[in-house]
Amino acid sequence: MKVFKIAALPKGFKANGIACGLKKSGKLDLALFYSEIPAKGACKFTTNKIQAAPLKISKKHLGLSRQFQAIIVNSGNANCFTGPAGLRDADETVKAVSRALGLKKESVLINSTGVIGKRLKVAKIKKVIPGLVAGLSKGGINKAKKAIMTTDLFAKEITVKANMGNRVVTISGVAKGAGMIAPNMATMLAFIFTDANISGGALKKALDSCVDNSFNCITVDGCMSTNDSVMALANGAAGNRLIDKGNDFNAFTKALGFVCLGLAKMIVRDGEGASKFIKIKVRGAKNFKEARIAALSIANSNLFKTAMFGENPNFGRIAAAVGASGIDIREEDFGTKVSPLDKKDINVEVFLNRGKAGATVYTSDLTPEYIKINAQYN
């Protein structure tokens, strides 16, 4: 398996990004990802009970179609808490994209990110869609990855190439996210593209597994948003034999997992105001779920996170967080080990002595800059 720290679109995929005026800064704010070949699709969405209009439209299309060719994404406006008008705005956007590409609207997925509660200015989006489509290219991913960003300091991108039978399969992903990061899902958008020939069921199964061990194992501030999504398209252009189960499925899942975890870690490293990247590994739990609960309890503790920022070895914060997690842990069974706090990367190990399972969660510290960024966000 070869890993590249850039987004290199697989065979049959193109992308583009453009500024349509949703951001006052004039920066890129509209991205389009396109597959020349009808693709299988799989998605994971936030579990927040209040969900943005574009998520509702995408969920509807996932129920109506088994083939997808485009994903349209805007930043600068979440199109959430906008009622029936927001649904119409999202639908109008999809219709405009489908007409420009000559597709059925059900083959187009949509997402948005930005400020909640403000009406989406669809006229600005529709005006630039012809140019957005005309500029589609493999190199257009470099504009698209920037067009999905909000408070991000850098673009998140990664590409993996792996052998599947006698073919080389490419999996490439881009993501955005820096604040409001907490499962399930973490507050972020991720778009993953592969030329693998894989069944729809296998793609969904692989994505479910990989998300559980990556995007659902990161947290910056314990806050869940309304637009969080991971969207994956697989168009089969690599020409490998169909992946459904067995060794090829395991190899594909491993490669996909590397992409998901790589993007997830980048989101944590870009945590709003973050000065520390913290890896928390819990060992000796009864099962993975219990281990992740304990790890997330630590990672979401403001007392723990501020102690890490202050490089304060008050490890009672760790014990208190695990004790508050709801796990039936006894003091005599609890243990912890922490790497030096004066480093940017910090490793925390926790031992529960309840079983043989474990889980790893990634988080950042809590700094004054985080407060400043979010106090002034909109």
C-alpha positions as CSV (number, residue, x, y, z in Angstrom):
1,M,0.0,0.0,0.0
2,K,1.4,3.4,-1.0
3,V,0.3,6.6,0.8
4,F,0.3,10.1,-0.6
5,K,-0.2,13.2,1.4
6,I,-2.2,14.8,-1.3
7,A,-5.6,14.2,-2.9
8,A,-5.0,12.5,-6.3
9,L,-8.4,11.7,-7.7
10,P,-8.9,8.1,-8.9
11,K,-9.7,7.1,-12.5
12,G,-13.0,8.6,-13.8
13,F,-13.3,11.4,-11.2
14,K,-13.1,15.2,-11.6
15,A,-13.6,18.1,-9.3
16,N,-13.7,21.9,-9.2
17,G,-14.1,24.7,-6.7
18,I,-15.3,28.3,-7.2
19,A,-16.2,31.4,-5.2
20,C,-19.9,32.2,-5.6
21,G,-20.1,34.9,-2.8
22,L,-21.5,33.0,0.1
23,K,-18.3,33.9,2.1
24,K,-17.8,37.6,2.7
25,S,-14.1,37.0,2.4
26,G,-14.5,36.2,-1.3
27,K,-12.7,32.9,-0.8
28,L,-13.7,29.6,-2.6
29,D,-17.1,28.4,-1.2
30,L,-18.6,26.0,-3.7
31,A,-17.1,22.6,-4.6
32,L,-18.3,19.9,-7.1
33,F,-17.1,16.3,-7.2
34,Y,-18.0,14.3,-10.3
35,S,-17.7,10.8,-11.6
36,E,-17.8,10.2,-15.3
37,I,-19.1,6.7,-14.6
38,P,-22.1,6.0,-12.4
39,A,-20.8,5.1,-9.0
40,K,-21.9,3.1,-5.9
41,G,-22.5,5.4,-2.9
42,A,-22.4,5.0,0.8
43,C,-22.8,7.7,3.5
44,K,-22.7,8.2,7.2
45,F,-24.5,11.2,8.8
46,T,-24.6,12.9,12.2
47,T,-26.9,11.5,14.8
48,N,-27.9,15.0,15.9
49,K,-31.7,15.1,15.9
50,I,-31.7,18.5,14.2
51,Q,-30.3,17.8,10.7
52,A,-29.6,20.3,7.9
53,A,-31.7,20.4,4.8
54,P,-28.9,19.0,2.5
55,L,-28.6,15.9,4.7
56,K,-32.3,15.3,4.3
57,I,-32.1,15.6,0.5
58,S,-29.1,13.3,0.3
59,K,-30.8,10.7,2.5
60,K,-33.8,10.9,0.2
61,H,-31.6,10.3,-2.9
62,L,-29.8,7.4,-1.2
63,G,-33.2,5.8,-0.8
64,L,-34.2,6.4,-4.4
65,S,-31.0,5.5,-6.3
66,R,-28.2,3.1,-6.3
67,Q,-25.9,5.0,-8.6
68,F,-24.5,8.5,-8.0
69,Q,-22.3,10.8,-10.1
70,A,-22.0,14.1,-8.3
71,I,-21.6,15.7,-4.9
72,I,-22.2,19.5,-4.6
73,V,-20.9,21.2,-1.4
74,N,-21.1,24.8,-0.2
75,S,-19.3,26.4,2.7
76,G,-20.2,29.6,4.5
77,N,-23.8,28.6,5.1
78,A,-25.0,25.3,6.8
79,N,-28.6,25.6,5.4
80,C,-29.8,24.3,8.7
81,F,-32.8,25.4,10.9
82,T,-34.2,26.9,7.7
83,G,-37.5,25.0,7.6
84,P,-39.3,24.1,4.3
85,A,-37.5,27.0,2.5
86,G,-34.1,25.4,3.3
87,L,-35.3,22.1,1.7
88,R,-36.4,23.9,-1.4
89,D,-33.1,25.7,-1.6
90,A,-31.2,22.4,-1.3
91,D,-33.4,20.8,-3.9
92,E,-33.0,23.8,-6.3
93,T,-29.2,23.5,-6.0
94,V,-29.3,19.8,-6.8
95,K,-31.6,20.4,-9.8
96,A,-29.3,23.1,-11.2
97,V,-26.3,20.7,-10.9
98,S,-28.2,17.8,-12.4
99,R,-29.3,19.9,-15.4
100,A,-25.8,21.2,-16.0
101,L,-24.3,17.7,-15.9
102,G,-27.2,16.0,-17.8
103,L,-28.0,13.7,-14.8
104,K,-31.0,12.6,-12.9
105,K,-31.3,14.7,-9.7
106,E,-31.4,11.5,-7.6
107,S,-27.8,10.8,-8.7
108,V,-26.6,14.0,-7.0
109,L,-25.7,14.3,-3.3
110,I,-25.5,17.6,-1.5
111,N,-23.9,19.0,1.6
112,S,-23.3,22.4,3.3
113,T,-21.2,23.8,6.1
114,G,-21.1,27.1,7.9
115,V,-23.4,29.3,9.9
116,I,-26.7,27.8,11.1
117,G,-30.0,29.5,10.8
118,K,-29.5,31.7,7.8
119,R,-31.2,31.2,4.4
120,L,-29.0,29.9,1.7
121,K,-28.5,32.3,-1.2
122,V,-29.3,29.9,-4.0
123,A,-29.3,32.5,-6.7
124,K,-25.5,33.0,-6.2
125,I,-24.9,29.2,-6.4
126,K,-27.0,28.7,-9.5
127,K,-25.3,31.6,-11.3
128,V,-21.9,30.0,-11.1
129,I,-22.8,26.3,-11.7
130,P,-22.2,26.4,-15.5
131,G,-18.7,27.7,-14.9
132,L,-18.2,25.2,-12.0
133,V,-19.1,22.3,-14.3
134,A,-17.1,23.7,-17.3
135,G,-14.0,23.8,-15.1
136,L,-14.1,20.2,-13.9
137,S,-10.8,18.4,-14.1
138,K,-8.6,15.9,-12.2
139,G,-6.5,18.8,-10.9
140,G,-9.7,20.6,-9.8
141,I,-9.5,18.8,-6.5
142,N,-7.0,21.4,-5.4
143,K,-9.7,24.1,-5.6
144,A,-12.5,21.8,-4.3
145,K,-10.6,20.9,-1.1
146,K,-10.3,24.6,-0.3
147,A,-13.9,25.4,-1.1
148,I,-15.2,23.1,1.6
149,M,-13.2,24.8,4.4
150,T,-14.6,27.1,7.1
151,T,-12.3,27.7,10.1
152,D,-9.8,25.2,8.9
153,L,-6.2,26.3,8.8
154,F,-5.2,23.8,6.2
155,A,-6.8,21.4,3.8
156,K,-7.1,17.7,4.8
157,E,-6.2,15.3,2.0
158,I,-4.8,11.8,1.6
159,T,-4.6,9.2,-1.2
160,V,-3.8,5.5,-0.9
161,K,-3.0,3.1,-3.7
162,A,-3.3,-0.7,-3.0
163,N,-3.3,-3.9,-5.0
164,M,-6.6,-5.6,-5.4
165,G,-6.1,-8.8,-7.4
166,N,-4.1,-7.9,-10.5
167,R,-5.2,-4.2,-10.4
168,V,-4.1,-1.1,-8.5
169,V,-7.0,0.6,-6.8
170,T,-6.9,4.2,-5.6
171,I,-8.8,5.7,-2.7
172,S,-8.6,9.4,-2.2
173,G,-10.2,11.6,0.4
174,V,-10.6,15.2,1.4
175,A,-12.2,16.6,4.6
176,K,-12.9,19.8,6.5
177,G,-13.3,20.3,10.2
178,A,-11.6,22.1,13.1
179,G,-14.2,22.8,15.7
180,M,-17.5,21.3,17.0
181,I,-15.8,17.9,16.8
182,A,-17.5,15.1,18.7
183,P,-19.0,11.8,17.6
184,N,-21.3,10.5,16.4
185,M,-20.4,11.8,13.8
186,A,-17.5,14.1,14.5
187,T,-18.4,17.6,13.3
188,M,-16.8,17.5,9.9
189,L,-17.4,16.7,6.2
190,A,-15.4,14.1,4.4
191,F,-15.6,13.0,0.8
192,I,-13.9,9.8,-0.3
193,F,-13.5,8.6,-3.9
194,T,-12.3,5.3,-5.2
195,D,-12.1,3.6,-8.6
196,A,-12.5,0.2,-6.9
197,N,-15.1,-2.2,-8.3
198,I,-17.0,-3.0,-5.2
199,S,-20.6,-4.0,-4.4
200,G,-22.8,-1.4,-2.7
201,G,-23.3,-3.6,0.3
202,A,-19.6,-4.1,0.7
203,L,-18.9,-0.4,0.3
204,K,-21.4,0.4,3.1
205,K,-20.0,-2.3,5.4
206,A,-16.5,-1.1,4.9
207,L,-17.4,2.5,5.5
208,D,-19.4,1.7,8.6
209,S,-16.4,-0.1,10.1
210,C,-13.8,2.5,9.1
211,V,-15.9,5.4,10.4
212,D,-16.3,3.7,13.8
213,N,-12.6,3.5,14.2
214,S,-11.7,6.9,12.9
215,F,-14.2,9.8,12.6
216,N,-16.1,8.4,15.6
217,C,-13.0,8.3,17.7
218,I,-12.0,11.9,17.5
219,T,-13.2,14.9,19.6
220,V,-12.0,18.5,19.9
221,D,-14.7,20.1,22.1
222,G,-17.5,17.5,22.6
223,C,-19.9,19.5,20.5
224,M,-21.9,17.8,17.7
225,S,-23.0,19.7,14.7
226,T,-26.0,19.3,12.3
227,N,-24.3,18.7,9.0
228,D,-21.6,16.1,9.8
229,S,-21.2,13.6,7.0
230,V,-18.9,11.1,5.3
231,M,-19.7,10.4,1.7
232,A,-18.0,7.7,-0.4
233,L,-18.3,7.0,-4.1
234,A,-16.9,4.0,-5.9
235,N,-17.1,3.9,-9.7
236,G,-15.3,0.7,-10.6
237,A,-13.0,2.3,-13.2
238,A,-9.9,0.4,-11.9
239,G,-11.3,-2.8,-13.5
240,N,-10.5,-5.1,-10.6
241,R,-12.7,-8.2,-9.9
242,L,-15.8,-7.3,-7.9
243,I,-15.1,-6.8,-4.2
244,D,-17.8,-8.3,-2.1
245,K,-16.1,-10.3,0.7
246,G,-13.0,-12.3,1.5
247,N,-9.4,-11.2,1.1
248,D,-10.1,-8.4,-1.4
249,F,-12.7,-6.9,1.0
250,N,-10.3,-7.1,3.9
251,A,-7.6,-5.4,1.8
252,F,-10.0,-2.7,0.6
253,T,-11.3,-2.0,4.2
254,K,-7.7,-1.7,5.4
255,A,-6.9,0.9,2.8
256,L,-10.2,2.8,3.3
257,G,-9.5,2.7,7.1
258,F,-6.1,4.3,6.5
259,V,-7.7,7.1,4.5
260,C,-10.4,7.7,7.2
261,L,-8.0,7.6,10.1
262,G,-5.6,9.9,8.3
263,L,-8.2,12.5,7.6
264,A,-9.6,12.2,11.2
265,K,-6.2,12.8,12.7
266,M,-5.7,15.9,10.5
267,I,-9.0,17.3,11.8
268,V,-7.8,17.0,15.4
269,R,-4.4,18.5,14.6
270,D,-6.3,21.5,13.1
271,G,-8.5,21.7,16.2
272,E,-9.5,25.4,16.7
273,G,-6.8,27.0,18.8
274,A,-5.2,23.6,19.5
275,S,-1.5,23.5,20.6
276,K,-1.5,19.7,21.5
277,F,-2.4,16.5,19.7
278,I,-3.4,14.0,22.2
279,K,-3.7,10.2,21.7
280,I,-5.7,8.4,24.4
281,K,-5.5,4.6,24.4
282,V,-7.6,2.6,26.8
283,R,-6.7,-1.0,27.5
284,G,-8.2,-3.8,29.5
285,A,-11.9,-3.0,28.8
286,K,-14.6,-5.6,28.4
287,N,-15.3,-4.6,24.8
288,F,-14.5,-1.9,22.3
289,K,-17.6,0.1,23.1
290,E,-16.7,0.3,26.8
291,A,-13.1,1.3,26.0
292,R,-14.2,4.0,23.6
293,I,-16.7,5.4,26.2
294,A,-13.8,5.7,28.7
295,A,-11.5,7.3,26.2
296,L,-14.0,9.8,25.1
297,S,-14.9,10.7,28.7
298,I,-11.3,11.7,29.2
299,A,-11.0,13.4,25.8
300,N,-14.2,15.5,26.3
301,S,-13.2,16.6,29.9
302,N,-12.5,20.3,29.9
303,L,-10.5,19.9,33.0
304,F,-8.3,17.3,31.4
305,K,-7.9,19.4,28.2
306,T,-7.0,22.6,30.0
307,A,-4.5,20.6,32.1
308,M,-2.9,19.4,28.9
309,F,-2.7,23.0,27.6
310,G,-1.1,24.2,30.9
311,E,1.2,21.2,30.9
312,N,-0.1,20.5,34.4
313,P,0.5,16.8,35.5
314,N,-2.8,16.7,37.4
315,F,-3.6,13.2,36.4
316,G,-6.5,13.1,38.8
317,R,-8.4,14.7,35.9
318,I,-8.0,11.4,34.0
319,A,-9.2,9.2,36.9
320,A,-12.2,11.5,37.5
321,A,-13.2,11.4,33.9
322,V,-13.1,7.6,33.7
323,G,-15.0,7.4,37.0
324,A,-17.7,9.7,35.6
325,S,-18.1,7.7,32.3
326,G,-20.5,5.2,33.8
327,I,-18.2,2.2,33.6
328,D,-18.1,0.1,36.7
329,I,-14.4,0.7,37.5
330,R,-12.7,0.2,40.9
331,E,-9.9,2.4,42.1
332,E,-7.6,-0.5,42.6
333,D,-8.0,-1.7,39.0
334,F,-7.3,1.7,37.4
335,G,-3.9,2.8,36.1
336,T,-2.6,5.4,33.7
337,K,0.6,6.5,32.0
338,V,1.2,9.8,30.3
339,S,4.1,10.9,28.1
340,P,5.9,14.3,28.7
341,L,3.5,17.2,28.6
342,D,6.0,19.7,27.1
343,K,5.7,18.1,23.7
344,K,3.2,18.9,21.0
345,D,2.2,15.2,20.7
346,I,1.0,13.6,24.0
347,N,0.2,9.9,24.6
348,V,-2.1,8.9,27.4
349,E,-2.6,5.2,28.3
350,V,-5.3,4.0,30.7
351,F,-5.6,0.5,32.1
352,L,-8.9,-0.8,33.3
353,N,-8.1,-4.4,34.1
354,R,-11.7,-5.5,33.2
355,G,-11.0,-7.5,30.0
356,K,-8.9,-7.6,26.9
357,A,-10.5,-5.0,24.6
358,G,-9.2,-1.5,23.8
359,A,-9.9,1.6,21.9
360,T,-8.0,4.7,20.8
361,V,-9.4,8.2,20.7
362,Y,-7.7,11.4,19.4
363,T,-8.3,14.9,20.8
364,S,-6.6,18.3,21.3
365,D,-6.1,20.6,24.2
366,L,-8.5,23.5,25.1
367,T,-6.9,26.9,24.7
368,P,-8.0,30.6,25.0
369,E,-7.7,30.8,21.2
370,Y,-10.6,28.3,20.9
371,I,-12.8,30.6,22.9
372,K,-11.9,33.6,20.8
373,I,-12.6,31.8,17.5
374,N,-16.0,30.6,18.5
375,A,-17.0,33.7,20.3
376,Q,-16.5,35.6,17.1
377,Y,-17.6,32.9,14.6
378,N,-20.7,34.6,13.1
